[in-house]
Amino acid sequence: MTSADRCDRCGAQAYIRATLASGGELLFCAHHGREHAQRLAQMDAVIHDETARLSERSSVQA
C-alpha cells in the first residue's frame, strides 16, 4: 500500500486491506483495522496487514 491509500472510516493512511469474499475491498488505518478485525474474520475476509511499517517509521525517526 502507498501513502495515497486512505482508511475508509476516517481518512488516515491505510495500513490494512481487507478483501471480502464478494470481491469488495476495504482499507483501514491501524486503529480501525483492529476495531473491525473480529467482524472481518467472521466474514472470511483476506487481510493484508502492513501495520509493522508503523514501528519501522518510528525507529527511523528516533
PDB file of N, H, CA, C and O in Angstrom:
ATOM      1  N   MET A   1       0.829  -1.173   0.000  1.00  0.00           N
ATOM      2  CA  MET A   1       0.000   0.000   0.000  1.00  0.00           C
ATOM      3  C   MET A   1       0.879   1.245   0.000  1.00  0.00           C
ATOM      4  O   MET A   1       2.045   1.195   0.394  1.00  0.00           O
ATOM      5  N   THR A   2       0.316   2.343  -0.440  1.00  0.00           N
ATOM      6  H   THR A   2      -0.631   2.383  -0.759  1.00  0.00           H
ATOM      7  CA  THR A   2       1.073   3.588  -0.510  1.00  0.00           C
ATOM      8  C   THR A   2       0.450   4.638   0.409  1.00  0.00           C
ATOM      9  O   THR A   2      -0.606   4.416   1.001  1.00  0.00           O
ATOM     10  N   SER A   3       1.108   5.755   0.514  1.00  0.00           N
ATOM     11  H   SER A   3       1.967   5.935   0.033  1.00  0.00           H
ATOM     12  CA  SER A   3       0.579   6.832   1.346  1.00  0.00           C
ATOM     13  C   SER A   3      -0.705   7.425   0.766  1.00  0.00           C
ATOM     14  O   SER A   3      -1.411   8.156   1.461  1.00  0.00           O
ATOM     15  N   ALA A   4      -1.012   7.126  -0.478  1.00  0.00           N
ATOM     16  H   ALA A   4      -0.438   6.532  -1.042  1.00  0.00           H
ATOM     17  CA  ALA A   4      -2.256   7.594  -1.092  1.00  0.00           C
ATOM     18  C   ALA A   4      -3.462   6.749  -0.664  1.00  0.00           C
ATOM     19  O   ALA A   4      -4.603   7.186  -0.817  1.00  0.00           O
ATOM     20  N   ASP A   5      -3.222   5.542  -0.130  1.00  0.00           N
ATOM     21  H   ASP A   5      -2.296   5.187  -0.007  1.00  0.00           H
ATOM     22  CA  ASP A   5      -4.322   4.681   0.327  1.00  0.00           C
ATOM     23  C   ASP A   5      -4.832   5.208   1.658  1.00  0.00           C
ATOM     24  O   ASP A   5      -4.049   5.425   2.583  1.00  0.00           O
ATOM     25  N   ARG A   6      -6.140   5.417   1.762  1.00  0.00           N
ATOM     26  H   ARG A   6      -6.776   5.240   1.011  1.00  0.00           H
ATOM     27  CA  ARG A   6      -6.745   6.040   2.931  1.00  0.00           C
ATOM     28  C   ARG A   6      -7.795   5.149   3.569  1.00  0.00           C
ATOM     29  O   ARG A   6      -8.499   4.402   2.890  1.00  0.00           O
ATOM     30  N   CYS A   7      -7.884   5.244   4.884  1.00  0.00           N
ATOM     31  H   CYS A   7      -7.313   5.851   5.436  1.00  0.00           H
ATOM     32  CA  CYS A   7      -8.870   4.490   5.665  1.00  0.00           C
ATOM     33  C   CYS A   7     -10.276   4.877   5.233  1.00  0.00           C
ATOM     34  O   CYS A   7     -10.595   6.060   5.105  1.00  0.00           O
ATOM     35  N   ASP A   8     -11.111   3.873   5.011  1.00  0.00           N
ATOM     36  H   ASP A   8     -10.852   2.912   5.115  1.00  0.00           H
ATOM     37  CA  ASP A   8     -12.499   4.116   4.614  1.00  0.00           C
ATOM     38  C   ASP A   8     -13.331   4.714   5.746  1.00  0.00           C
ATOM     39  O   ASP A   8     -14.403   5.264   5.494  1.00  0.00           O
ATOM     40  N   ARG A   9     -12.860   4.616   6.977  1.00  0.00           N
ATOM     41  H   ARG A   9     -11.989   4.169   7.182  1.00  0.00           H
ATOM     42  CA  ARG A   9     -13.597   5.139   8.129  1.00  0.00           C
ATOM     43  C   ARG A   9     -13.241   6.580   8.465  1.00  0.00           C
ATOM     44  O   ARG A   9     -14.124   7.394   8.734  1.00  0.00           O
ATOM     45  N   CYS A  10     -11.919   6.904   8.450  1.00  0.00           N
ATOM     46  H   CYS A  10     -11.202   6.243   8.232  1.00  0.00           H
ATOM     47  CA  CYS A  10     -11.518   8.217   8.961  1.00  0.00           C
ATOM     48  C   CYS A  10     -10.619   9.015   8.026  1.00  0.00           C
ATOM     49  O   CYS A  10     -10.378  10.197   8.272  1.00  0.00           O
ATOM     50  N   GLY A  11     -10.122   8.402   6.968  1.00  0.00           N
ATOM     51  H   GLY A  11     -10.318   7.442   6.769  1.00  0.00           H
ATOM     52  CA  GLY A  11      -9.274   9.119   6.025  1.00  0.00           C
ATOM     53  C   GLY A  11      -7.788   9.119   6.354  1.00  0.00           C
ATOM     54  O   GLY A  11      -6.994   9.673   5.594  1.00  0.00           O
ATOM     55  N   ALA A  12      -7.392   8.509   7.472  1.00  0.00           N
ATOM     56  H   ALA A  12      -8.037   8.059   8.089  1.00  0.00           H
ATOM     57  CA  ALA A  12      -5.966   8.399   7.807  1.00  0.00           C
ATOM     58  C   ALA A  12      -5.295   7.425   6.843  1.00  0.00           C
ATOM     59  O   ALA A  12      -5.974   6.705   6.111  1.00  0.00           O
ATOM     60  N   GLN A  13      -3.961   7.403   6.840  1.00  0.00           N
ATOM     61  H   GLN A  13      -3.409   7.988   7.434  1.00  0.00           H
ATOM     62  CA  GLN A  13      -3.255   6.479   5.968  1.00  0.00           C
ATOM     63  C   GLN A  13      -3.639   5.046   6.300  1.00  0.00           C
ATOM     64  O   GLN A  13      -3.662   4.649   7.465  1.00  0.00           O
ATOM     65  N   ALA A  14      -3.940   4.273   5.261  1.00  0.00           N
ATOM     66  H   ALA A  14      -3.921   4.595   4.314  1.00  0.00           H
ATOM     67  CA  ALA A  14      -4.351   2.878   5.441  1.00  0.00           C
ATOM     68  C   ALA A  14      -3.134   1.967   5.515  1.00  0.00           C
ATOM     69  O   ALA A  14      -2.175   2.117   4.758  1.00  0.00           O
ATOM     70  N   TYR A  15      -3.195   1.019   6.446  1.00  0.00           N
ATOM     71  H   TYR A  15      -3.974   0.898   7.061  1.00  0.00           H
ATOM     72  CA  TYR A  15      -2.166   0.002   6.588  1.00  0.00           C
ATOM     73  C   TYR A  15      -2.757  -1.399   6.522  1.00  0.00           C
ATOM     74  O   TYR A  15      -2.019  -2.383   6.550  1.00  0.00           O
ATOM     75  N   ILE A  16      -4.073  -1.500   6.436  1.00  0.00           N
ATOM     76  H   ILE A  16      -4.673  -0.700   6.413  1.00  0.00           H
ATOM     77  CA  ILE A  16      -4.749  -2.796   6.385  1.00  0.00           C
ATOM     78  C   ILE A  16      -5.725  -2.795   5.215  1.00  0.00           C
ATOM     79  O   ILE A  16      -6.551  -1.895   5.065  1.00  0.00           O
ATOM     80  N   ARG A  17      -5.603  -3.835   4.391  1.00  0.00           N
ATOM     81  H   ARG A  17      -4.933  -4.567   4.512  1.00  0.00           H
ATOM     82  CA  ARG A  17      -6.534  -4.020   3.272  1.00  0.00           C
ATOM     83  C   ARG A  17      -7.300  -5.309   3.536  1.00  0.00           C
ATOM     84  O   ARG A  17      -6.697  -6.360   3.754  1.00  0.00           O
ATOM     85  N   ALA A  18      -8.615  -5.231   3.519  1.00  0.00           N
ATOM     86  H   ALA A  18      -9.105  -4.377   3.342  1.00  0.00           H
ATOM     87  CA  ALA A  18      -9.468  -6.401   3.712  1.00  0.00           C
ATOM     88  C   ALA A  18     -10.195  -6.670   2.401  1.00  0.00           C
ATOM     89  O   ALA A  18     -10.963  -5.838   1.919  1.00  0.00           O
ATOM     90  N   THR A  19      -9.942  -7.845   1.834  1.00  0.00           N
ATOM     91  H   THR A  19      -9.318  -8.522   2.226  1.00  0.00           H
ATOM     92  CA  THR A  19     -10.629  -8.245   0.609  1.00  0.00           C
ATOM     93  C   THR A  19     -11.737  -9.208   0.997  1.00  0.00           C
ATOM     94  O   THR A  19     -11.485 -10.270   1.565  1.00  0.00           O
ATOM     95  N   LEU A  20     -12.949  -8.827   0.685  1.00  0.00           N
ATOM     96  H   LEU A  20     -13.153  -7.964   0.223  1.00  0.00           H
ATOM     97  CA  LEU A  20     -14.127  -9.610   1.055  1.00  0.00           C
ATOM     98  C   LEU A  20     -14.368 -10.739   0.057  1.00  0.00           C
ATOM     99  O   LEU A  20     -13.924 -10.667  -1.088  1.00  0.00           O
ATOM    100  N   ALA A  21     -15.062 -11.763   0.489  1.00  0.00           N
ATOM    101  H   ALA A  21     -15.424 -11.821   1.420  1.00  0.00           H
ATOM    102  CA  ALA A  21     -15.378 -12.911  -0.377  1.00  0.00           C
ATOM    103  C   ALA A  21     -16.158 -12.463  -1.611  1.00  0.00           C
ATOM    104  O   ALA A  21     -16.052 -13.078  -2.672  1.00  0.00           O
ATOM    105  N   SER A  22     -16.935 -11.401  -1.474  1.00  0.00           N
ATOM    106  H   SER A  22     -17.022 -10.901  -0.612  1.00  0.00           H
ATOM    107  CA  SER A  22     -17.732 -10.888  -2.593  1.00  0.00           C
ATOM    108  C   SER A  22     -16.879 -10.159  -3.625  1.00  0.00           C
ATOM    109  O   SER A  22     -17.352  -9.811  -4.707  1.00  0.00           O
ATOM    110  N   GLY A  23     -15.595  -9.931  -3.269  1.00  0.00           N
ATOM    111  H   GLY A  23     -15.211 -10.213  -2.390  1.00  0.00           H
ATOM    112  CA  GLY A  23     -14.696  -9.228  -4.172  1.00  0.00           C
ATOM    113  C   GLY A  23     -14.491  -7.773  -3.788  1.00  0.00           C
ATOM    114  O   GLY A  23     -13.617  -7.105  -4.338  1.00  0.00           O
ATOM    115  N   GLY A  24     -15.285  -7.277  -2.852  1.00  0.00           N
ATOM    116  H   GLY A  24     -15.995  -7.821  -2.405  1.00  0.00           H
ATOM    117  CA  GLY A  24     -15.118  -5.906  -2.388  1.00  0.00           C
ATOM    118  C   GLY A  24     -13.846  -5.752  -1.584  1.00  0.00           C
ATOM    119  O   GLY A  24     -13.259  -6.730  -1.123  1.00  0.00           O
ATOM    120  N   GLU A  25     -13.432  -4.516  -1.425  1.00  0.00           N
ATOM    121  H   GLU A  25     -13.909  -3.721  -1.800  1.00  0.00           H
ATOM    122  CA  GLU A  25     -12.198  -4.241  -0.712  1.00  0.00           C
ATOM    123  C   GLU A  25     -12.418  -3.074   0.239  1.00  0.00           C
ATOM    124  O   GLU A  25     -13.057  -2.082  -0.110  1.00  0.00           O
ATOM    125  N   LEU A  26     -11.875  -3.209   1.454  1.00  0.00           N
ATOM    126  H   LEU A  26     -11.356  -4.015   1.738  1.00  0.00           H
ATOM    127  CA  LEU A  26     -11.947  -2.150   2.451  1.00  0.00           C
ATOM    128  C   LEU A  26     -10.539  -1.811   2.903  1.00  0.00           C
ATOM    129  O   LEU A  26      -9.696  -2.697   3.037  1.00  0.00           O
ATOM    130  N   LEU A  27     -10.282  -0.536   3.139  1.00  0.00           N
ATOM    131  H   LEU A  27     -10.967   0.184   3.030  1.00  0.00           H
ATOM    132  CA  LEU A  27      -8.990  -0.080   3.636  1.00  0.00           C
ATOM    133  C   LEU A  27      -9.186   0.521   5.016  1.00  0.00           C
ATOM    134  O   LEU A  27     -10.154   1.242   5.259  1.00  0.00           O
ATOM    135  N   PHE A  28      -8.253   0.216   5.926  1.00  0.00           N
ATOM    136  H   PHE A  28      -7.467  -0.370   5.729  1.00  0.00           H
ATOM    137  CA  PHE A  28      -8.351   0.719   7.290  1.00  0.00           C
ATOM    138  C   PHE A  28      -7.005   1.203   7.785  1.00  0.00           C
ATOM    139  O   PHE A  28      -5.961   0.666   7.415  1.00  0.00           O
ATOM    140  N   CYS A  29      -7.041   2.230   8.631  1.00  0.00           N
ATOM    141  H   CYS A  29      -7.890   2.666   8.932  1.00  0.00           H
ATOM    142  CA  CYS A  29      -5.859   2.601   9.400  1.00  0.00           C
ATOM    143  C   CYS A  29      -5.666   1.506  10.455  1.00  0.00           C
ATOM    144  O   CYS A  29      -6.514   0.625  10.600  1.00  0.00           O
ATOM    145  N   ALA A  30      -4.563   1.563  11.180  1.00  0.00           N
ATOM    146  H   ALA A  30      -3.874   2.278  11.063  1.00  0.00           H
ATOM    147  CA  ALA A  30      -4.293   0.529  12.191  1.00  0.00           C
ATOM    148  C   ALA A  30      -5.403   0.489  13.237  1.00  0.00           C
ATOM    149  O   ALA A  30      -5.848  -0.592  13.621  1.00  0.00           O
ATOM    150  N   HIS A  31      -5.852   1.648  13.700  1.00  0.00           N
ATOM    151  H   HIS A  31      -5.490   2.526  13.388  1.00  0.00           H
ATOM    152  CA  HIS A  31      -6.881   1.716  14.735  1.00  0.00           C
ATOM    153  C   HIS A  31      -8.175   1.049  14.279  1.00  0.00           C
ATOM    154  O   HIS A  31      -8.704   0.181  14.973  1.00  0.00           O
ATOM    155  N   HIS A  32      -8.682   1.447  13.123  1.00  0.00           N
ATOM    156  H   HIS A  32      -8.252   2.152  12.559  1.00  0.00           H
ATOM    157  CA  HIS A  32      -9.953   0.891  12.661  1.00  0.00           C
ATOM    158  C   HIS A  32      -9.803  -0.556  12.195  1.00  0.00           C
ATOM    159  O   HIS A  32     -10.765  -1.322  12.253  1.00  0.00           O
ATOM    160  N   GLY A  33      -8.622  -0.937  11.737  1.00  0.00           N
ATOM    161  H   GLY A  33      -7.841  -0.315  11.690  1.00  0.00           H
ATOM    162  CA  GLY A  33      -8.379  -2.337  11.390  1.00  0.00           C
ATOM    163  C   GLY A  33      -8.524  -3.236  12.608  1.00  0.00           C
ATOM    164  O   GLY A  33      -9.148  -4.295  12.540  1.00  0.00           O
ATOM    165  N   ARG A  34      -7.935  -2.801  13.732  1.00  0.00           N
ATOM    166  H   ARG A  34      -7.428  -1.941  13.787  1.00  0.00           H
ATOM    167  CA  ARG A  34      -8.081  -3.572  14.983  1.00  0.00           C
ATOM    168  C   ARG A  34      -9.532  -3.582  15.448  1.00  0.00           C
ATOM    169  O   ARG A  34     -10.035  -4.605  15.911  1.00  0.00           O
ATOM    170  N   GLU A  35     -10.191  -2.453  15.324  1.00  0.00           N
ATOM    171  H   GLU A  35      -9.782  -1.622  14.948  1.00  0.00           H
ATOM    172  CA  GLU A  35     -11.588  -2.345  15.770  1.00  0.00           C
ATOM    173  C   GLU A  35     -12.500  -3.311  15.020  1.00  0.00           C
ATOM    174  O   GLU A  35     -13.425  -3.870  15.608  1.00  0.00           O
ATOM    175  N   HIS A  36     -12.251  -3.508  13.740  1.00  0.00           N
ATOM    176  H   HIS A  36     -11.499  -3.053  13.262  1.00  0.00           H
ATOM    177  CA  HIS A  36     -13.129  -4.327  12.900  1.00  0.00           C
ATOM    178  C   HIS A  36     -12.581  -5.720  12.598  1.00  0.00           C
ATOM    179  O   HIS A  36     -13.196  -6.465  11.834  1.00  0.00           O
ATOM    180  N   ALA A  37     -11.442  -6.088  13.180  1.00  0.00           N
ATOM    181  H   ALA A  37     -10.943  -5.483  13.800  1.00  0.00           H
ATOM    182  CA  ALA A  37     -10.780  -7.362  12.865  1.00  0.00           C
ATOM    183  C   ALA A  37     -11.664  -8.576  13.105  1.00  0.00           C
ATOM    184  O   ALA A  37     -11.700  -9.487  12.278  1.00  0.00           O
ATOM    185  N   GLN A  38     -12.376  -8.598  14.221  1.00  0.00           N
ATOM    186  H   GLN A  38     -12.347  -7.858  14.892  1.00  0.00           H
ATOM    187  CA  GLN A  38     -13.204  -9.769  14.534  1.00  0.00           C
ATOM    188  C   GLN A  38     -14.319  -9.950  13.508  1.00  0.00           C
ATOM    189  O   GLN A  38     -14.573 -11.065  13.052  1.00  0.00           O
ATOM    190  N   ARG A  39     -14.972  -8.876  13.151  1.00  0.00           N
ATOM    191  H   ARG A  39     -14.766  -7.970  13.521  1.00  0.00           H
ATOM    192  CA  ARG A  39     -16.065  -8.964  12.176  1.00  0.00           C
ATOM    193  C   ARG A  39     -15.536  -9.364  10.798  1.00  0.00           C
ATOM    194  O   ARG A  39     -16.166 -10.154  10.095  1.00  0.00           O
ATOM    195  N   LEU A  40     -14.395  -8.827  10.417  1.00  0.00           N
ATOM    196  H   LEU A  40     -13.882  -8.186  10.988  1.00  0.00           H
ATOM    197  CA  LEU A  40     -13.800  -9.192   9.128  1.00  0.00           C
ATOM    198  C   LEU A  40     -13.443 -10.670   9.093  1.00  0.00           C
ATOM    199  O   LEU A  40     -13.627 -11.327   8.069  1.00  0.00           O
ATOM    200  N   ALA A  41     -12.935 -11.197  10.200  1.00  0.00           N
ATOM    201  H   ALA A  41     -12.785 -10.663  11.032  1.00  0.00           H
ATOM    202  CA  ALA A  41     -12.618 -12.625  10.281  1.00  0.00           C
ATOM    203  C   ALA A  41     -13.884 -13.463  10.131  1.00  0.00           C
ATOM    204  O   ALA A  41     -13.864 -14.499   9.467  1.00  0.00           O
ATOM    205  N   GLN A  42     -14.976 -13.026  10.736  1.00  0.00           N
ATOM    206  H   GLN A  42     -14.992 -12.184  11.276  1.00  0.00           H
ATOM    207  CA  GLN A  42     -16.252 -13.743  10.620  1.00  0.00           C
ATOM    208  C   GLN A  42     -16.741 -13.757   9.181  1.00  0.00           C
ATOM    209  O   GLN A  42     -17.433 -14.685   8.763  1.00  0.00           O
ATOM    210  N   MET A  43     -16.384 -12.733   8.430  1.00  0.00           N
ATOM    211  H   MET A  43     -15.823 -11.978   8.770  1.00  0.00           H
ATOM    212  CA  MET A  43     -16.798 -12.618   7.027  1.00  0.00           C
ATOM    213  C   MET A  43     -15.819 -13.320   6.087  1.00  0.00           C
ATOM    214  O   MET A  43     -15.968 -13.241   4.868  1.00  0.00           O
ATOM    215  N   ASP A  44     -14.811 -14.014   6.652  1.00  0.00           N
ATOM    216  H   ASP A  44     -14.690 -14.079   7.642  1.00  0.00           H
ATOM    217  CA  ASP A  44     -13.788 -14.706   5.862  1.00  0.00           C
ATOM    218  C   ASP A  44     -13.043 -13.764   4.917  1.00  0.00           C
ATOM    219  O   ASP A  44     -12.685 -14.147   3.804  1.00  0.00           O
ATOM    220  N   ALA A  45     -12.815 -12.537   5.368  1.00  0.00           N
ATOM    221  H   ALA A  45     -13.106 -12.226   6.272  1.00  0.00           H
ATOM    222  CA  ALA A  45     -12.056 -11.581   4.570  1.00  0.00           C
ATOM    223  C   ALA A  45     -10.582 -11.972   4.578  1.00  0.00           C
ATOM    224  O   ALA A  45     -10.071 -12.496   5.568  1.00  0.00           O
ATOM    225  N   VAL A  46      -9.918 -11.712   3.478  1.00  0.00           N
ATOM    226  H   VAL A  46     -10.333 -11.286   2.674  1.00  0.00           H
ATOM    227  CA  VAL A  46      -8.474 -11.909   3.385  1.00  0.00           C
ATOM    228  C   VAL A  46      -7.835 -10.596   3.816  1.00  0.00           C
ATOM    229  O   VAL A  46      -8.108  -9.547   3.233  1.00  0.00           O
ATOM    230  N   ILE A  47      -6.982 -10.655   4.840  1.00  0.00           N
ATOM    231  H   ILE A  47      -6.760 -11.507   5.314  1.00  0.00           H
ATOM    232  CA  ILE A  47      -6.397  -9.452   5.422  1.00  0.00           C
ATOM    233  C   ILE A  47      -4.943  -9.309   4.990  1.00  0.00           C
ATOM    234  O   ILE A  47      -4.140 -10.230   5.136  1.00  0.00           O
ATOM    235  N   HIS A  48      -4.629  -8.153   4.465  1.00  0.00           N
ATOM    236  H   HIS A  48      -5.281  -7.404   4.347  1.00  0.00           H
ATOM    237  CA  HIS A  48      -3.243  -7.788   4.146  1.00  0.00           C
ATOM    238  C   HIS A  48      -2.874  -6.689   5.133  1.00  0.00           C
ATOM    239  O   HIS A  48      -3.370  -5.568   5.028  1.00  0.00           O
ATOM    240  N   ASP A  49      -2.014  -7.001   6.084  1.00  0.00           N
ATOM    241  H   ASP A  49      -1.611  -7.912   6.170  1.00  0.00           H
ATOM    242  CA  ASP A  49      -1.695  -6.113   7.205  1.00  0.00           C
ATOM    243  C   ASP A  49      -0.271  -5.586   7.092  1.00  0.00           C
ATOM    244  O   ASP A  49       0.690  -6.353   7.156  1.00  0.00           O
ATOM    245  N   GLU A  50      -0.142  -4.289   6.925  1.00  0.00           N
ATOM    246  H   GLU A  50      -0.923  -3.666   6.872  1.00  0.00           H
ATOM    247  CA  GLU A  50       1.170  -3.651   6.852  1.00  0.00           C
ATOM    248  C   GLU A  50       1.427  -2.752   8.058  1.00  0.00           C
ATOM    249  O   GLU A  50       2.221  -1.816   7.966  1.00  0.00           O
ATOM    250  N   THR A  51       0.769  -3.020   9.189  1.00  0.00           N
ATOM    251  H   THR A  51       0.124  -3.781   9.264  1.00  0.00           H
ATOM    252  CA  THR A  51       0.949  -2.174  10.366  1.00  0.00           C
ATOM    253  C   THR A  51       2.366  -2.245  10.927  1.00  0.00           C
ATOM    254  O   THR A  51       2.764  -1.355  11.677  1.00  0.00           O
ATOM    255  N   ALA A  52       3.127  -3.260  10.592  1.00  0.00           N
ATOM    256  H   ALA A  52       2.803  -3.983   9.982  1.00  0.00           H
ATOM    257  CA  ALA A  52       4.527  -3.337  11.044  1.00  0.00           C
ATOM    258  C   ALA A  52       5.337  -2.156  10.514  1.00  0.00           C
ATOM    259  O   ALA A  52       6.353  -1.783  11.100  1.00  0.00           O
ATOM    260  N   ARG A  53       4.892  -1.578   9.418  1.00  0.00           N
ATOM    261  H   ARG A  53       4.066  -1.881   8.942  1.00  0.00           H
ATOM    262  CA  ARG A  53       5.572  -0.404   8.873  1.00  0.00           C
ATOM    263  C   ARG A  53       5.529   0.771   9.844  1.00  0.00           C
ATOM    264  O   ARG A  53       6.400   1.640   9.797  1.00  0.00           O
ATOM    265  N   LEU A  54       4.539   0.810  10.713  1.00  0.00           N
ATOM    266  H   LEU A  54       3.832   0.104  10.751  1.00  0.00           H
ATOM    267  CA  LEU A  54       4.440   1.898  11.675  1.00  0.00           C
ATOM    268  C   LEU A  54       5.626   1.883  12.637  1.00  0.00           C
ATOM    269  O   LEU A  54       6.182   2.939  12.942  1.00  0.00           O
ATOM    270  N   SER A  55       6.018   0.712  13.116  1.00  0.00           N
ATOM    271  H   SER A  55       5.566  -0.145  12.869  1.00  0.00           H
ATOM    272  CA  SER A  55       7.153   0.630  14.027  1.00  0.00           C
ATOM    273  C   SER A  55       8.462   0.888  13.289  1.00  0.00           C
ATOM    274  O   SER A  55       9.408   1.399  13.888  1.00  0.00           O
ATOM    275  N   GLU A  56       8.540   0.551  12.013  1.00  0.00           N
ATOM    276  H   GLU A  56       7.772   0.135  11.526  1.00  0.00           H
ATOM    277  CA  GLU A  56       9.723   0.842  11.219  1.00  0.00           C
ATOM    278  C   GLU A  56       9.902   2.343  11.086  1.00  0.00           C
ATOM    279  O   GLU A  56      11.019   2.849  11.191  1.00  0.00           O
ATOM    280  N   ARG A  57       8.802   3.061  10.856  1.00  0.00           N
ATOM    281  H   ARG A  57       7.894   2.650  10.771  1.00  0.00           H
ATOM    282  CA  ARG A  57       8.868   4.520  10.719  1.00  0.00           C
ATOM    283  C   ARG A  57       9.294   5.176  11.998  1.00  0.00           C
ATOM    284  O   ARG A  57      10.109   6.099  11.973  1.00  0.00           O
ATOM    285  N   SER A  58       8.761   4.724  13.140  1.00  0.00           N
ATOM    286  H   SER A  58       8.099   3.975  13.160  1.00  0.00           H
ATOM    287  CA  SER A  58       9.097   5.361  14.405  1.00  0.00           C
ATOM    288  C   SER A  58      10.556   5.121  14.780  1.00  0.00           C
ATOM    289  O   SER A  58      11.175   5.988  15.398  1.00  0.00           O
ATOM    290  N   SER A  59      11.121   3.971  14.424  1.00  0.00           N
ATOM    291  H   SER A  59      10.618   3.267  13.922  1.00  0.00           H
ATOM    292  CA  SER A  59      12.520   3.723  14.742  1.00  0.00           C
ATOM    293  C   SER A  59      13.450   4.541  13.841  1.00  0.00           C
ATOM    294  O   SER A  59      14.558   4.882  14.254  1.00  0.00           O
ATOM    295  N   VAL A  60      13.019   4.859  12.624  1.00  0.00           N
ATOM    296  H   VAL A  60      12.119   4.583  12.288  1.00  0.00           H
ATOM    297  CA  VAL A  60      13.808   5.677  11.711  1.00  0.00           C
ATOM    298  C   VAL A  60      13.789   7.130  12.177  1.00  0.00           C
ATOM    299  O   VAL A  60      14.790   7.835  12.049  1.00  0.00           O
ATOM    300  N   GLN A  61      12.651   7.584  12.721  1.00  0.00           N
ATOM    301  H   GLN A  61      11.838   7.012  12.826  1.00  0.00           H
ATOM    302  CA  GLN A  61      12.522   8.971  13.150  1.00  0.00           C
ATOM    303  C   GLN A  61      13.225   9.233  14.472  1.00  0.00           C
ATOM    304  O   GLN A  61      13.521  10.387  14.781  1.00  0.00           O
ATOM    305  N   ALA A  62      13.502   8.208  15.260  1.00  0.00           N
ATOM    306  H   ALA A  62      13.262   7.271  15.009  1.00  0.00           H
ATOM    307  CA  ALA A  62      14.096   8.395  16.588  1.00  0.00           C
ATOM    308  C   ALA A  62      15.527   8.841  16.554  1.00  0.00           C
ATOM    309  O   ALA A  62      16.139   9.033  17.605  1.00  0.00           O
TER     310      ALA A  62
END
